Amino acid sequence: MGIDLGTSSVKVLVVDDRGRILAQASGKYPILTPYEGFAEQDPGAWWGATKEAVRRVLSSERVDCGEIEAIGLSGQMHGTVVLGKGLNPLRNAIIWADSRSGRQCDEIRRKLGDERIREILCNPIMPGFMAPSLLWIKENEPSIFEEAYRVVLPKDYIRLCLTGDIATDFSDASATLLFDVKRRCWSSEVLSELGIDEELLPQVYESVEVVGEVSPEAARETGLPKDIKVVAGGGDSPVSAVGCGVIKSGLISVNIGSAGQVFTVIDDIRADPKLRIHTFCHAVPSKWYLQGAILSAGLTLDWFIKSLGFEELLSEKGINAYSKLVEEAAGIPAGSAGLIFLPYLLGERSPHMDPSARGAFFGLRINHGRGHLVRAVMEGVAFALRDCYEVFKELGITANELLIRGGGGRVPLWRQIIADVFGCRILAAEVEEAAYGAALLASVGAGIYKNLDDAVKKTISLKVFEEPGPDQETYDRLYREIYSKLYPAVKELFKALTGLDGKPDN
């Protein structure tokens, strides 16, 4: 069984020893935004949705729950779940999309300095990661910080509910800004500088290691047999990569989920000297990966269709809003008649690392209709992902093929736009869910496969979907001459907007 705790929903699936999905189910939960810049979720809602999805999977006629040998976990990265002595959450989880901790990020930079950040953390300091979120809690909710007994990442809370055990894995730990990424351990130096006790943090395991078993209580709540092995699992980005077969250097993948990533495996650790992209431990033992991460990818299209009322308007007429608007966008020529979209709805990470960045349409004219706007949104996400790929190229990493994943990767128009913007052939795996990668981790932990290489060879095949087309030249010119220059031209104006949107100063 694979369980993936995503940002908007949990997905659960069961696969057989040939990698065939026998059953799957999902459950949703909201993002809570009490103030501008805040992004939280109720861990209890995570567990409730997980239990329901597990029960639905187990009700399938194709699943014999007595034959489930192990469970693997995947989940949204960077989040902070603070537990009291009874191992119950003391507050809502602060998740990756949160941007409240800008001042705490400045504090970390000041205390550690650029050299130690590059040497130990190998990553830029950004809001939404565990370290600045913990410092925000310490400063603004001191009673909760003092009461804290353990701090875990989102998917590790689900494992706690399943097994009663507290643990994490290298991939998730390396994305907390409290971890020595090169030495693959919690950094006592960083923890000391920030005033965080290492005892708050869980023990770290490889993603395929068995770290617990389903408890009698969880068995009663989910319908699972007790004593099923549960492996450490990993962050959703590396585990999704495992589920697509991206476990060796030489292949680059692009993900268009709620957020977006450009991802490649590295055998020896390296970090961008300018810290524009991330270096984390992979879910594959003893490997790392480079990742450019944008905060708003599929989320931008979702925002456009829902927030501007198109979903409600079209659904009243019995029309699927997404299909209809993507169809309209497909009828618009590349470049959206000179309309460019900056997809920075939540600020931006790679390569700008700027929580003050904002979304914007540039070039609007009277002749632009909603099809132009939708296509510009899709193109803007592709351009933002190319921003990340340009950093890869500076580090000597290029590709002629991209493996695409995420919900946006299942949209033919978006795949073709990515192919043309990157100038690369597009491949895709038959299944590319993070929950599938979690199931493969579990299969190795259970001994069904001897390692992840064996598991991937026996379960995953890739298919060519799109080749770069005649629009490649148009997109290359738009990217180089306009898109790549927009953010530098307006970044100071973005900062000037701070304080005008109801966002708290702290």
PLY file of the C-alpha trace (Angstrom):
ply
format ascii 1.0
element vertex 506
property float x
property float y
property float z
element edge 505
property int vertex1
property int vertex2
end_header
0.00 0.00 0.00
1.16 3.51 -0.82
-0.19 6.57 0.99
0.55 10.07 -0.29
-0.45 13.00 1.92
-0.68 15.81 -0.63
-1.49 19.47 -0.13
-5.17 19.21 -1.02
-5.87 15.49 -0.72
-4.54 12.15 0.44
-4.24 9.32 -2.09
-4.11 5.64 -1.17
-3.47 2.75 -3.52
-2.58 -0.92 -3.44
-0.34 -2.57 -6.04
0.57 -6.17 -6.70
4.09 -7.55 -7.13
4.02 -6.69 -10.85
3.27 -3.05 -10.14
-0.39 -3.21 -11.22
-2.75 -0.94 -9.27
-5.50 -3.04 -7.71
-7.47 -0.22 -6.07
-7.13 3.44 -5.17
-9.05 6.13 -3.32
-8.57 9.68 -2.12
-9.88 12.12 0.43
-9.76 15.91 0.58
-9.09 18.49 3.30
-8.85 22.29 3.20
-5.96 24.71 3.48
-6.67 27.15 6.30
-5.68 30.78 5.66
-6.67 32.84 8.72
-4.46 35.72 7.56
-2.80 36.70 4.31
0.39 34.66 3.98
-0.70 32.00 6.47
-1.18 28.43 5.24
-2.15 25.78 7.78
-3.90 22.42 7.94
-5.48 20.35 10.68
-3.46 17.11 11.18
-6.67 15.51 12.44
-8.25 16.20 9.06
-5.27 14.49 7.40
-5.76 11.38 9.50
-9.52 11.38 9.07
-9.21 11.57 5.27
-6.49 8.89 5.31
-8.59 6.48 7.35
-11.57 6.91 5.05
-9.45 6.43 1.89
-7.82 3.31 3.35
-11.22 1.84 4.21
-12.47 2.49 0.68
-9.43 0.82 -0.86
-9.81 -2.20 1.40
-13.48 -2.53 0.38
-12.43 -3.25 -3.22
-13.11 -6.78 -4.41
-9.58 -6.83 -5.89
-7.88 -6.27 -2.53
-7.34 -8.97 0.07
-6.20 -6.96 3.09
-4.57 -10.06 4.52
-2.11 -10.02 1.61
-0.86 -6.46 2.19
2.74 -6.89 3.24
3.88 -3.33 3.83
2.84 0.32 3.69
4.90 3.18 2.27
4.36 6.88 2.87
4.84 10.04 0.88
3.83 13.55 1.75
3.99 17.29 1.26
7.39 18.53 2.35
8.68 21.19 4.78
5.58 21.32 7.01
5.72 21.61 10.80
3.56 19.52 13.15
4.16 20.31 16.83
3.26 17.52 19.25
2.79 17.58 23.02
3.77 14.82 25.43
0.63 12.89 24.56
1.77 13.03 20.91
-1.27 15.10 19.98
-0.87 18.23 17.83
-0.66 21.44 19.88
-1.75 23.62 16.94
-2.55 23.36 13.25
0.35 22.32 11.04
2.17 25.15 9.27
2.62 23.90 5.70
5.01 24.61 2.83
2.84 27.34 1.27
3.06 29.53 4.38
4.99 32.79 4.03
4.62 34.37 7.49
8.19 33.71 8.66
10.15 36.19 6.53
11.65 37.85 9.58
12.70 34.48 10.99
14.39 33.65 7.67
16.40 36.86 8.01
17.35 35.80 11.52
18.62 32.43 10.28
20.66 34.10 7.54
22.15 36.53 10.04
23.06 33.84 12.59
24.48 31.28 10.14
25.93 33.41 7.35
26.07 32.52 3.66
29.10 30.23 3.92
27.62 27.92 6.56
24.24 27.93 4.82
25.90 26.69 1.62
28.20 24.24 3.42
25.71 22.67 5.87
22.17 23.28 4.64
22.95 23.44 0.88
19.68 25.32 0.41
18.26 28.83 0.45
16.41 30.00 3.54
12.73 30.37 2.74
9.43 30.63 4.65
7.35 27.48 4.92
10.32 25.30 5.86
10.41 23.80 9.35
13.26 25.90 10.76
11.73 29.37 10.23
8.26 28.06 11.11
9.57 26.77 14.44
11.25 30.10 15.14
7.98 31.88 14.34
6.16 29.66 16.85
8.91 30.24 19.41
8.54 34.00 19.07
4.79 34.34 18.61
3.39 31.32 20.48
5.95 30.74 23.25
3.62 28.63 25.39
3.18 26.15 22.53
6.92 26.05 21.86
7.63 25.40 25.54
5.04 22.61 25.62
6.44 20.96 22.46
7.65 17.39 22.97
8.32 16.38 19.35
8.14 18.07 15.95
7.39 15.97 12.85
6.77 16.43 9.15
3.30 15.88 7.65
3.64 12.31 6.36
5.42 11.36 9.60
2.30 12.35 11.52
0.34 9.81 9.46
2.93 7.16 10.30
2.62 8.10 13.97
-1.14 7.53 13.71
-0.57 4.19 11.96
2.17 2.83 14.22
2.53 4.95 17.34
6.19 5.47 16.40
7.97 8.76 15.66
10.49 8.73 12.82
11.42 10.48 9.60
13.55 9.82 6.53
16.55 11.49 4.91
14.62 13.11 2.06
12.11 14.89 4.30
14.65 15.73 7.02
17.00 17.30 4.47
14.24 19.77 3.55
13.79 21.25 7.05
16.79 23.66 7.09
17.91 21.91 10.26
19.80 19.08 8.54
23.39 18.66 7.40
22.62 17.58 3.84
26.18 16.49 3.00
26.67 14.41 6.16
23.04 13.21 6.23
22.32 14.02 9.90
20.69 16.69 12.05
23.08 19.63 12.32
23.95 20.18 15.97
25.66 23.41 14.93
22.56 24.86 13.28
20.27 23.66 16.06
22.49 25.27 18.67
22.60 28.58 16.80
18.81 28.64 16.47
18.05 27.49 20.02
16.22 24.31 18.98
16.72 21.14 21.04
17.67 18.12 18.92
15.47 15.95 21.16
12.46 17.59 19.51
13.39 15.94 16.21
12.80 12.33 15.13
15.38 9.69 14.32
16.21 9.55 10.60
16.03 6.44 8.38
16.44 5.53 4.72
13.12 5.68 2.91
12.92 1.90 2.37
13.65 0.97 5.98
10.90 -0.58 8.09
10.33 1.72 11.08
7.14 0.36 12.61
4.05 -1.80 12.30
0.34 -1.03 12.15
-0.86 -0.73 15.74
-3.98 -2.43 17.11
-5.66 0.98 17.48
-4.91 1.97 13.86
-6.08 -1.45 12.72
-9.45 -0.85 14.39
-9.77 2.62 12.85
-8.74 1.71 9.30
-9.65 -1.95 8.80
-6.01 -2.85 8.18
-4.63 -5.97 9.82
-2.31 -5.11 12.69
1.43 -5.70 12.44
1.74 -4.76 8.73
5.22 -3.32 8.18
5.44 0.44 7.63
8.53 1.92 5.98
9.98 5.40 6.50
8.79 6.74 3.12
9.79 10.20 1.91
8.88 13.63 0.65
6.39 13.73 -2.18
8.79 15.09 -4.78
11.49 12.38 -4.47
8.92 9.62 -3.89
6.97 10.70 -6.96
10.28 10.56 -8.85
10.77 6.99 -7.62
7.29 6.18 -8.91
8.33 7.38 -12.37
11.66 5.58 -12.31
13.81 8.70 -11.76
16.33 7.02 -9.50
19.58 7.45 -11.45
21.49 10.46 -12.73
20.96 11.51 -16.36
17.19 12.01 -16.44
15.36 15.24 -15.68
11.73 15.32 -14.64
9.24 18.18 -14.54
6.29 18.11 -12.19
3.12 20.18 -12.56
1.18 19.53 -9.39
-0.25 22.25 -7.14
3.34 23.47 -7.04
5.93 22.63 -9.68
9.43 21.20 -9.73
12.32 20.49 -12.07
14.20 17.49 -10.66
17.35 15.48 -11.38
19.29 12.82 -9.45
22.95 13.35 -8.53
25.39 10.72 -7.27
27.69 13.17 -5.50
26.38 16.14 -3.61
26.60 19.59 -5.16
24.81 22.84 -4.44
24.16 25.92 -6.51
26.65 28.55 -5.24
23.92 31.18 -5.52
21.36 28.94 -3.76
18.70 29.46 -6.40
17.70 25.79 -6.37
17.54 23.08 -3.73
19.83 20.14 -2.92
18.12 17.40 -0.90
18.68 13.74 -0.06
16.83 11.39 -2.42
14.47 8.65 -1.33
16.99 6.36 -3.05
19.60 5.36 -0.45
22.88 7.31 -0.61
21.81 9.62 -3.44
20.82 13.27 -3.62
18.84 15.38 -6.05
18.76 18.91 -7.38
15.38 20.59 -7.54
14.09 23.88 -8.75
10.76 24.52 -7.07
8.01 26.98 -8.00
5.20 27.55 -5.54
2.30 27.93 -7.98
1.90 25.58 -10.95
-1.39 23.70 -11.32
-2.61 25.88 -8.49
-2.56 28.89 -10.86
-5.00 27.32 -13.31
-7.17 26.18 -10.41
-7.14 29.74 -9.02
-8.06 31.25 -12.38
-10.97 28.93 -13.05
-12.43 28.90 -9.55
-11.68 32.34 -8.14
-12.83 34.20 -11.24
-16.11 32.33 -11.27
-15.72 30.24 -14.41
-16.28 26.92 -12.65
-19.57 28.07 -11.14
-20.70 29.75 -14.34
-20.00 26.80 -16.62
-21.09 24.07 -14.22
-24.53 25.66 -14.11
-24.70 24.94 -17.84
-23.51 21.37 -17.37
-20.06 22.13 -18.80
-16.75 20.98 -17.29
-14.96 24.29 -16.77
-11.43 22.87 -16.97
-12.00 20.97 -20.19
-13.81 23.90 -21.79
-11.22 26.54 -20.91
-8.23 24.37 -21.85
-9.99 23.68 -25.17
-10.32 27.44 -25.70
-6.65 27.93 -24.80
-5.64 25.29 -27.35
-7.22 27.44 -30.06
-4.98 30.41 -29.19
-1.58 30.71 -30.95
1.63 30.27 -28.93
2.47 33.40 -27.00
-1.17 34.27 -26.25
-1.08 37.31 -28.54
1.59 39.02 -26.49
0.13 38.23 -23.06
2.59 37.05 -20.36
1.70 35.71 -16.91
3.95 35.67 -13.83
2.68 32.75 -11.70
3.90 34.02 -8.33
0.60 33.76 -6.46
2.31 32.52 -3.28
5.59 34.36 -3.73
8.31 32.37 -5.46
11.14 30.01 -4.66
13.42 28.99 -7.51
15.26 30.84 -8.80
14.19 34.13 -7.19
13.66 33.02 -3.58
11.32 35.95 -3.00
8.22 35.64 -0.77
7.26 39.18 -1.83
6.82 38.21 -5.50
3.28 38.53 -6.89
1.33 37.13 -9.76
0.75 39.44 -12.73
-0.61 39.54 -16.26
1.63 41.66 -18.49
0.51 42.94 -21.87
-3.28 42.86 -21.49
-5.20 44.41 -24.39
-8.82 44.70 -25.41
-8.52 41.79 -27.84
-7.56 39.27 -25.14
-10.31 36.86 -24.15
-10.43 34.12 -21.55
-8.75 31.62 -23.87
-5.75 33.96 -24.08
-5.71 34.30 -20.30
-5.84 30.55 -19.72
-3.09 29.85 -22.24
-0.95 32.64 -20.74
-1.35 31.02 -17.30
-0.18 27.65 -18.66
2.71 29.27 -20.54
3.71 31.30 -17.49
4.08 28.12 -15.43
6.21 26.58 -18.19
8.42 29.69 -18.30
8.81 29.64 -14.50
9.91 26.00 -14.68
12.36 26.89 -17.43
13.83 29.51 -15.07
14.81 26.55 -12.87
16.16 24.55 -15.80
18.42 27.47 -16.78
20.15 27.08 -13.40
20.57 23.35 -14.07
22.28 24.23 -17.34
24.65 26.59 -15.55
25.63 23.63 -13.36
26.31 21.50 -16.46
23.08 19.47 -16.40
21.11 19.30 -19.65
18.72 16.87 -21.29
17.07 16.09 -24.61
14.21 14.34 -22.83
12.01 15.32 -19.91
9.85 12.99 -17.88
6.66 14.85 -17.01
4.52 14.14 -13.96
1.73 15.68 -11.92
-1.84 16.52 -12.85
-0.78 19.20 -15.31
1.34 16.61 -17.11
-1.83 14.77 -18.04
-3.10 17.77 -20.03
-1.91 17.36 -23.67
-1.76 21.14 -24.28
0.38 21.70 -21.20
2.70 18.84 -22.19
3.19 20.37 -25.64
3.86 23.80 -24.15
6.52 22.27 -21.87
8.08 20.41 -24.82
8.30 23.66 -26.81
9.46 25.90 -23.94
12.20 23.44 -22.91
13.00 22.20 -26.42
12.83 18.60 -25.19
10.95 15.40 -25.99
8.35 14.60 -23.33
8.16 11.17 -21.71
5.72 9.93 -19.12
5.27 6.82 -17.03
1.98 4.94 -17.18
1.52 5.73 -13.49
3.18 8.72 -11.84
1.47 9.11 -8.49
3.60 9.73 -5.41
1.50 7.04 -3.73
2.81 4.60 -6.36
6.38 5.51 -5.47
5.49 5.03 -1.80
4.19 1.54 -2.61
7.49 0.73 -4.37
9.39 1.86 -1.26
7.20 -0.47 0.78
7.82 -3.35 -1.63
11.57 -3.02 -1.10
11.12 -2.78 2.66
9.01 -5.95 2.58
11.68 -7.79 0.55
9.50 -8.24 -2.55
12.26 -6.53 -4.55
15.90 -6.50 -3.50
16.30 -2.75 -4.10
14.67 0.19 -5.88
16.53 -0.47 -9.12
15.03 -3.96 -9.20
11.57 -2.58 -8.36
11.68 0.07 -11.11
12.89 -2.39 -13.76
10.00 -4.74 -13.03
7.18 -2.22 -12.71
7.80 0.97 -14.71
7.92 1.70 -18.43
8.10 5.10 -20.15
6.18 6.32 -23.17
6.98 9.20 -25.56
4.14 11.73 -25.65
5.25 15.00 -27.29
8.13 16.25 -29.44
9.12 19.92 -29.65
7.11 21.57 -32.41
7.29 24.70 -34.56
6.35 26.93 -31.60
9.71 26.25 -29.95
11.30 29.32 -31.58
8.42 31.60 -30.53
8.63 30.47 -26.93
12.42 30.74 -26.82
12.22 34.35 -27.98
9.42 35.22 -25.55
11.33 33.65 -22.68
14.65 35.32 -23.40
13.42 38.74 -24.53
10.44 39.27 -22.22
9.64 36.72 -19.51
13.16 36.42 -18.08
13.33 40.22 -17.76
9.96 40.83 -16.12
10.73 39.76 -12.55
13.98 41.79 -12.30
12.07 44.81 -13.65
9.31 44.73 -11.02
10.75 42.95 -7.96
11.18 46.20 -6.00
7.58 47.14 -6.77
6.47 43.76 -5.40
8.22 44.59 -2.13
6.50 47.98 -2.03
3.14 46.17 -1.89
4.06 44.50 1.41
1.77 45.70 4.17
-1.02 46.68 1.81
-2.75 43.29 1.83
-3.53 42.65 5.49
-0.51 40.38 5.97
0.90 40.59 9.53
4.38 42.07 9.92
5.56 39.07 11.98
0 1
1 2
2 3
3 4
4 5
5 6
6 7
7 8
8 9
9 10
10 11
11 12
12 13
13 14
14 15
15 16
16 17
17 18
18 19
19 20
20 21
21 22
22 23
23 24
24 25
25 26
26 27
27 28
28 29
29 30
30 31
31 32
32 33
33 34
34 35
35 36
36 37
37 38
38 39
39 40
40 41
41 42
42 43
43 44
44 45
45 46
46 47
47 48
48 49
49 50
50 51
51 52
52 53
53 54
54 55
55 56
56 57
57 58
58 59
59 60
60 61
61 62
62 63
63 64
64 65
65 66
66 67
67 68
68 69
69 70
70 71
71 72
72 73
73 74
74 75
75 76
76 77
77 78
78 79
79 80
80 81
81 82
82 83
83 84
84 85
85 86
86 87
87 88
88 89
89 90
90 91
91 92
92 93
93 94
94 95
95 96
96 97
97 98
98 99
99 100
100 101
101 102
102 103
103 104
104 105
105 106
106 107
107 108
108 109
109 110
110 111
111 112
112 113
113 114
114 115
115 116
116 117
117 118
118 119
119 120
120 121
121 122
122 123
123 124
124 125
125 126
126 127
127 128
128 129
129 130
130 131
131 132
132 133
133 134
134 135
135 136
136 137
137 138
138 139
139 140
140 141
141 142
142 143
143 144
144 145
145 146
146 147
147 148
148 149
149 150
150 151
151 152
152 153
153 154
154 155
155 156
156 157
157 158
158 159
159 160
160 161
161 162
162 163
163 164
164 165
165 166
166 167
167 168
168 169
169 170
170 171
171 172
172 173
173 174
174 175
175 176
176 177
177 178
178 179
179 180
180 181
181 182
182 183
183 184
184 185
185 186
186 187
187 188
188 189
189 190
190 191
191 192
192 193
193 194
194 195
195 196
196 197
197 198
198 199
199 200
200 201
201 202
202 203
203 204
204 205
205 206
206 207
207 208
208 209
209 210
210 211
211 212
212 213
213 214
214 215
215 216
216 217
217 218
218 219
219 220
220 221
221 222
222 223
223 224
224 225
225 226
226 227
227 228
228 229
229 230
230 231
231 232
232 233
233 234
234 235
235 236
236 237
237 238
238 239
239 240
240 241
241 242
242 243
243 244
244 245
245 246
246 247
247 248
248 249
249 250
250 251
251 252
252 253
253 254
254 255
255 256
256 257
257 258
258 259
259 260
260 261
261 262
262 263
263 264
264 265
265 266
266 267
267 268
268 269
269 270
270 271
271 272
272 273
273 274
274 275
275 276
276 277
277 278
278 279
279 280
280 281
281 282
282 283
283 284
284 285
285 286
286 287
287 288
288 289
289 290
290 291
291 292
292 293
293 294
294 295
295 296
296 297
297 298
298 299
299 300
300 301
301 302
302 303
303 304
304 305
305 306
306 307
307 308
308 309
309 310
310 311
311 312
312 313
313 314
314 315
315 316
316 317
317 318
318 319
319 320
320 321
321 322
322 323
323 324
324 325
325 326
326 327
327 328
328 329
329 330
330 331
331 332
332 333
333 334
334 335
335 336
336 337
337 338
338 339
339 340
340 341
341 342
342 343
343 344
344 345
345 346
346 347
347 348
348 349
349 350
350 351
351 352
352 353
353 354
354 355
355 356
356 357
357 358
358 359
359 360
360 361
361 362
362 363
363 364
364 365
365 366
366 367
367 368
368 369
369 370
370 371
371 372
372 373
373 374
374 375
375 376
376 377
377 378
378 379
379 380
380 381
381 382
382 383
383 384
384 385
385 386
386 387
387 388
388 389
389 390
390 391
391 392
392 393
393 394
394 395
395 396
396 397
397 398
398 399
399 400
400 401
401 402
402 403
403 404
404 405
405 406
406 407
407 408
408 409
409 410
410 411
411 412
412 413
413 414
414 415
415 416
416 417
417 418
418 419
419 420
420 421
421 422
422 423
423 424
424 425
425 426
426 427
427 428
428 429
429 430
430 431
431 432
432 433
433 434
434 435
435 436
436 437
437 438
438 439
439 440
440 441
441 442
442 443
443 444
444 445
445 446
446 447
447 448
448 449
449 450
450 451
451 452
452 453
453 454
454 455
455 456
456 457
457 458
458 459
459 460
460 461
461 462
462 463
463 464
464 465
465 466
466 467
467 468
468 469
469 470
470 471
471 472
472 473
473 474
474 475
475 476
476 477
477 478
478 479
479 480
480 481
481 482
482 483
483 484
484 485
485 486
486 487
487 488
488 489
489 490
490 491
491 492
492 493
493 494
494 495
495 496
496 497
497 498
498 499
499 500
500 501
501 502
502 503
503 504
504 505
